[in-house]
Amino acid sequence: MVLPPSTEPHFPTPNTRSGSRCTKANMTENTIHRQSFSVDNLSVRSVTIYPSRAAIVRDINNVTIKPGRNEIVIYNLTPHAEADSIKVEGHNTPALITDMAVDLVPNAKYDEHQFSDYSDSDTSSGEEETSPELQALEARLKAISQQLAHHQETEASCVQQRQYMDTFIMTWASKATIAPSETIRKELSNYETTRQEAFHKLAEAKDCTESTRAELEKLKRAHEKMKSRWEKTLRKKNAAKTERRRRKEFARKERKEQKLYTPEKVYRVKITVELDSLPKGTKSVPSAIDTGRPPRADDDEPPVNDGGPSLRISYIAGGASWVPRYDIRLDTTSNTGSISYRAHFYNKTGETWRDAKITLSTSQTSFNGIEDKAPWMDAWRVSLKRRGHYGSDKDGGLYAVPEQEKRDVKKVAAKRAKAEFCSHGQEYDRSGALGSSRPQCAAAMSAGGSQNARKAKRGISFSSGSSITMLSRRRSMSKPVAPSENPYSSDSSDPSDDDSDDASTVLDSPPNRMGIATSTSETHGLTTTYDLPGIRTVVSSKQLSRYIISEFALPSVEFSHLAVPKYRTAVFLKARLRNPSPTTLLRGPAGLTIDGTFLGSSTVTRCAPNDAFEIGLGVDEEVTITYAKPVRRVASEGMLVKEQVLTYERNISIYNTRSTPITLILFDQVPVSEEERLRIAVKRPAVKNVGDTLHGTATNVRFFSGFEMGGKKPTSVPAGPGAKVELRKNGEVRWEIGLEKGAKARVGLEYEARMPTADVICAERGGD
């Protein structure tokens, strides 16, 4: 029989297995898997150091990424990092980075009590300055000394008693009349008893004194020995105490320095990574970091691990820098040299770069150096003024404005020196020493003036021991050697026209000498990077790390001399160096060593490979120059309309005391007229127009080979075809003169000015 269907409602049986899966999925979505890493424990992949910051790349291995949401925390990141520069990329996992947060948190390593000076206080108990044994011995010595004094006092008392009894019995015997025998017997008995007692007491006191004195001497010797030993021990203790204080002071300074490199707050980076929890089809882009240098093939290689998930973080941090330094060695006899290109870099970020690949980048390099420039000679512009007007008392055709100002300063200084000299002489007069000083003062001034007048009249002086030359030498030697970036170029040719040097000029180490590792360079656009070989660990500190980027020889160095005696009677030496290496030289300070002697510091300008740059070597003391006073001659011409003709003459004397020939670039100038009524023309050398060039005898250069009998005037010969003179714009006259070793030369410049008789020449400020 078939049973009818049941009329009770039917409820489906719940699927317990499906409910279990839903619960686990909900738990997975709500559970966040957290993992944290400290920067101190992360390996450093690369560090690219800029002039004022660094780009750091670190690898994060052993990352566990579970299905769902994962939160990876990286802490102890330097506070010098730029938060916006922090980037993260992942490898070997299909998970996606969904969020990254950066915030500043207190540094767990920073302990204010640790860096305080409280720990410097000496909490140890104070040590006794005297030993207990020494104190006991001193107490015993004091007691024995007191006993000796007591015995000596007893002995003295006994002696005094005997003297008193003797005096008493004698006085009694002389004053007493005939007394009964019993009385005499009694007095004598008392005297005898008292004297016996005093005698025994005196003998006992002497014995005690001798024994006590002997014991006291013994104790004194023992005390001296014990005191000497204790003082020696005390010196050792004091030395140990001083050493402890020194160590505590050193530790305090170390803590203070450590405090500077231990920030109170550090960056914390929270990275959210999700795996299998995002909807299917979620769009994504590849994650990428910034290495801070041009891209390379190995940038995309994952960290070296067991193939599991890994992260890589990059950031830009301040507190790191590098600067270029140069060591230039030149030989003026062989015209050769060498350059050592070094890099000095710091790590003050508060982080340790452990086993890092270091790269130096030239981005944003800028330096300044000490400069001793050759004077700039502006145009000597002149105009006319009526006689009697303000400023008409100065001849503008004789001196330019800078010369007039320089002369005024010299006149004021000379007056001050004369006043001081005479005032000192008056003090001598008051003290009655050496007679009157005013005649001496006047004689000294007149002698100096006559000597200068003779030099001006003769127009040439070859005395290298003159006071002016010695003063110039002392003045120039007191100044550091600095670059002479003058506007006058001794060579107008393009350096790219010269033949390029071979890269084999890089210095090779001798077989018996240890070599120095150098870097490899790469140029990308305007940036050049230098990869230091190998890996290294750089700790955050104030310590300077030095590294040689490159070192190469300079097979040909062009030395030249430059002089602008109008403003400074000195000859400047400069060198033209060519960069034969494939490395670009950046602008930076350089140490100069000339002929084996270190002279000082200069500045190297930026120089590309196979390009040339000039570097100033300061004043060459072996080439002297004298700029004589100008000579003016006045004449008048014209029948109906009179005009005055002023002729000016300048003479420059040069003496090459070097053992090698030199090439001197000499500059002078003539005025430039601003009015039609004032006509200025160069007479000797006969360069009429701008751009005119003369050679040889026409340059008005004469060489002096010796002196005639009697030494009244030198024997001169005109310059050969090697000498050249050129008239440039703004009245600039440029000579190029070759001087053999020991050669003496005189350069003459003569020009005339024609103008109305009622006018005078007035100098104006120069300019372009």
SENUMI-842859 format. One record per residue (C-alpha): x, y, z. Coordinates in steps of 0.25 Angstrom, whole numbers, plus 5000, padded with zeros to 4 digits. Example, Ala and Ser with C-alpha at 12.3 -4.5 7.8 and 13.67 -1.06 7.14 Angstrom:
BEGIN
504949825031
505549965029
This chain:
BEGIN
500050005000
500550134996
500550245007
499950375004
500950485004
501050555017
500350685020
501350745029
502250855023
503550815018
504850895022
506150875014
507250825022
508350935023
509750905016
510750915027
511950905018
511551025010
511251105023
512651075027
513251135015
512551265016
512951285030
514451255027
514251355015
513751465024
514851435034
515851445023
515351585019
515351635033
516651585037
517951675034
519251595033
520251695039
521751685037
522851785041
524251815037
525351915042
526151985033
527351945041
527151805037
526851825022
527951805011
528351925003
528351904988
528952034983
529152184988
529252294978
529952414985
529552554980
530352684984
529252704995
528452574997
528452434993
527552334986
527452204994
526852064990
526651955000
526151814998
525151745007
525251595007
524551485014
523251555012
522051465015
520751505007
519551425011
518151425004
517351545008
517951675013
519351695018
519951815025
521451825024
522151925033
523551985031
523952075042
525252145046
525352215033
526152345034
525452475037
526352535026
525552455015
524552535007
523252465009
522752494995
523952414989
523652284996
523252174986
523052024987
523051914977
522851764978
523351634972
522951484971
521551504976
520151534969
519751624980
519451764978
519851884986
518551964990
519052064999
520352135005
520352225017
521552305023
521552375036
522552415047
522652345060
523552345072
524852275071
524952155080
526452165080
526352305085
526552315100
526652455106
527252395119
528252325111
528752455105
528752535117
529952575126
529352505138
530152375135
531452465136
531352495150
532252415159
531352325168
532452245174
532852265189
533952365191
535252295193
536152325206
537252425203
538152365214
538352215217
537952165231
539352105233
539952235230
538952305239
539252205251
540752225249
540552375249
539852365262
540952285268
541952375263
541152495270
541052415283
542552385283
542952525280
542052575292
542752465301
544152515296
543752655299
543252615313
544552545316
545352665311
544552755320
544752665332
546252665329
546252815329
545452825341
546452735349
547652815344
546952935349
546652875362
548152845365
548552985361
547453035371
547952955382
549352985380
549053135380
548153115392
549153045401
550253145397
549353255401
548953195414
550353165418
550853305415
549753365423
549653265435
550353295448
550853185457
549753095457
549552965465
550152845460
548752785459
548252885450
549452875441
549352725440
547852735437
548052835426
549152755420
548352635420
547152705413
548152755403
548752615401
547352545400
546752655390
548052645381
548052495381
546552495376
546852605366
548052515361
547252395360
546152465353
547152535343
547852405340
546452335337
546052455329
547352445320
547152295318
545652315314
546052435305
547152345298
546152225296
545052315292
545852395282
546352265276
544952215274
544552345268
545652335258
545252195254
543752235253
544152355244
544852265235
543752175234
542752295232
543552345221
543552205214
542152185216
541752325212
542552305199
541852175196
540552245199
540852365190
541252265179
539952195181
539152325182
539752375169
539352245162
537952265168
537852405163
538352365149
537252255149
536252355153
536752455143
536652345132
535252315137
534852455136
535452465122
534752345118
533452395124
533652525116
533952455103
532652365106
531852495108
532352555095
532052425088
530652425094
530552565090
530952535076
530152415075
528952495079
529152585067
529052455058
527952395066
526652465062
525552475072
524552435061
524652345050
523752315038
522852195038
522352135025
521052055024
520851975012
519551905009
519651785000
518351694996
518351554991
517151484985
516251584992
515951684981
514951664970
515351594958
515751694947
516351804956
517251894948
518651904952
519951964947
521351914949
521951964962
523352034961
524352104969
525352214966
526852184967
527252324965
528152304953
527952264939
527252134936
528052004935
527851864931
527951804945
526951904951
525751804949
526451684955
525751634967
526451624981
527351504983
526451414992
525851274991
524851314981
523751364990
523051494991
523951614993
523851774993
524751884989
524652024995
525352144990
525452294995
526152424995
526852465008
527652585012
528852585021
529752525010
530652605000
531852594992
532852694986
533952684976
535352714980
536552714971
538052704973
538852774961
540352754960
541052834949
542452844945
542852974938
544152914933
543652804925
542252864923
541552734928
540652704940
539652614946
538252624952
537652544963
536052544963
535552514976
534152504982
533852544997
532552495002
531752485015
530652405021
529952485032
528552425030
528452345043
528452215035
529552115032
529752075017
530251925019
530851855007
530351964997
530751994983
531152144984
530852234972
531252384971
530352474962
530752614957
529352664958
529252814963
530752834965
531152974969
532453024976
533153154979
534653174981
535653284985
536053364973
537153464971
536753514957
537653594948
537053744947
536053774937
536353884929
535053964925
535054064914
535754194917
534754294912
535054444912
534354574909
534654724910
534454824920
534754974921
535855014929
535555054944
534354964944
534254854955
535154744952
535954814941
537154814950
537354664947
537954624933
536954514928
537954484917
539054454926
538254364936
536954284935
535954294947
536454164954
537854214953
537454354959
536754284970
537954194973
538854314972
537954384982
538054264992
539554254991
539654404994
538854395006
539554275011
540954345008
540454465016
540054385027
541354305027
542154435027
541354495038
541554365047
543054365043
543254515047
542454495060
543354375064
544554465061
543954575070
543754475081
545254445080
545554595080
544854605094
545554495099
546854555095
547354435086
547954445072
547754595071
546754655063
545854575054
545254675045
546454685036
546554535035
545054525031
545154635020
546454575015
545854435014
544654485007
545454564997
546454454995
545254364992
544654464982
545954484975
546154334973
544754324967
545054444959
546254374953
545554244951
544454324943
545454404935
546254274931
544954194929
545554064931
546053984943
546553844944
546853844959
546153714964
546553754978
545753894978
544853924990
543653924980
543953794975
544253734989
542953794994
542153734983
542753604985
542453605000
541053654997
540853544986
541453434995
540453465006
539253434997
538853294994
538953244980
537553264973
537053254959
537253374950
536053364942
536353494934
535653534922
536853544913
537053414906
538453374901
537953284891
536753304882
536753174875
535653074878
536152964887
535452864879
536352884867
537552824874
537852674873
537152594883
538052524893
538052374895
537252314907
538552244911
538952364918
538352304931
539452274941
539852134943
540452084956
541852034956
542051884958
542551904972
541552004977
540151984982
539052024973
537752114976
536452064971
535652164962
534252184957
533552164944
532752284939
531452294930
530852414924
529352424922
528952564917
529452664926
529752564938
530952484940
531052374949
532252304956
532152164960
533052124972
533551984970
533051874979
532151894991
532451965004
531751995017
531652145021
531252175035
530452305038
531552395045
532252525042
533452445036
533852485022
534052375012
535052395001
535052324988
535952344975
535052354963
536152364953
537552404952
538252434939
539452504933
539552634926
540652614915
540552754910
540252884919
540253014912
540853124922
540653274919
540853404926
539853514927
540153654932
539253784933
540353874940
539453994938
538653944950
539653844957
541153834954
541153684955
541253574945
540153464946
540453314942
539353234937
539353094931
538453034920
538152894923
537452794914
536552684920
537052554913
536152454920
534752414917
534252474930
533652614931
534352694941
533352774950
533552914956
534252894969
535452934978
536752884975
538152874982
539252934974
540652874974
541652944965
543052884963
542952804975
542452914984
541052924989
540553074987
539153074991
537653054986
537053094973
535753054965
535552964954
534453004944
533552894938
534252834926
533752724917
534652614912
535652654901
535352804905
536352904911
536252994923
537153104929
537553114943
538153234950
539453204957
539553344964
540753434963
542053394957
543153454965
544253414955
543753514945
543753654949
543053774943
543153924945
542154024940
542854164939
542254294942
541654354929
542354464922
541554584916
541954684905
541154804902
541154874888
540254964880
539954964865
539155044855
539255184849
537855244850
537155144860
538155094871
538054964876
538854894887
539554764884
539854674897
540754554895
540754444905
541854334907
541754214915
542954114917
542853974923
544053894927
544053744928
545153654933
545053494932
545853434942
545353294940
546253184934
545253164923
544653244912
543253304914
542153364906
541653494912
540253554909
540353704912
539153794912
539153954913
538154054907
537954194902
536854284904
535554274896
534954414892
533554444894
533554574887
533854624873
534754734877
535654634884
536454544875
537354434881
538354354872
539354254875
540754294870
541654174875
541354064872
540754114859
539354044861
538354144855
537054064854
536453954863
536853814858
538253864853
539353774856
540853794855
542053704857
543553714860
544153854860
542853924859
542353874872
543253974879
543853864888
545353864890
546153764897
547353794906
548553694905
549553774914
550153904918
551253984912
552554024919
552254104931
550754054932
550154184927
549154124918
548753984913
549053934899
547753904893
547253834880
545853834874
544953724875
544853614865
543753564857
543253484869
542653604876
541253654872
540453764876
538953784873
537953904875
536653854881
535353924883
535254024895
536654074893
537253934898
538653904893
539153764894
540553714892
540953574891
542453564894
543453444895
544453464906
545653374906
546253334920
546953454926
546353544916
546053694918
545053774910
544453904910
543153934903
542754074899
541354134897
541254274891
539954344888
539554494885
538254574888
537854694880
536854794885
536554944887
537455014895
536455064905
536054924909
536554814917
536354664917
535454604927
535454454930
534054384932
533654254937
533954134927
532954034922
532553944911
